[in-house]
Amino acid sequence: ISEETINLKQTSDNQASIEKYYAHDVAKWILLPSVVLIGPLTEEIVFRKAIFRIVNSKKNIVNIIIASITFALIHTVSGILNALLLQLPTNPDLAFEFILLELIYSIGYLMAGVLLSTCYVLSGQNLIVVFIIHLLNNLLATLQLIM
């Protein structure tokens, strides 16, 4: 990956879109409850509760791996699709580098998914525990952006 590409794309598309909206005063206050409350609640219902039920493996490690990979992919799929649809037709090399960067950025989301899924298992599949952890993570990240 070239240094020029890294300068063009310093973060995942997911993070970049959030940062873009926080730059607008009105949008910031509309986005805040979505990022801090609605997003974590929805994601925990889907990526912990639902996926654990669907996979329903007796081995928690299988549930954790599948939930975590799905969590990471959903946070980076828009960047991968953008690279495929917008960059690939005009600049295949740049598209490949953008996709590779999104996959690298997905490691952070994967680790968050592993942490949240592990906490879900260790808490006896208590959704409130992982929701609060997720909420606090997003709140701290949001405060860092708006302050």
Helices and strands as residue ranges (DSSP letters): H 3-8, H 13-22, H 25-33, I 34-38, H 39-44, I 45-50, H 51-55, H 60-82, I 83-87, H 92-122, H 127-146
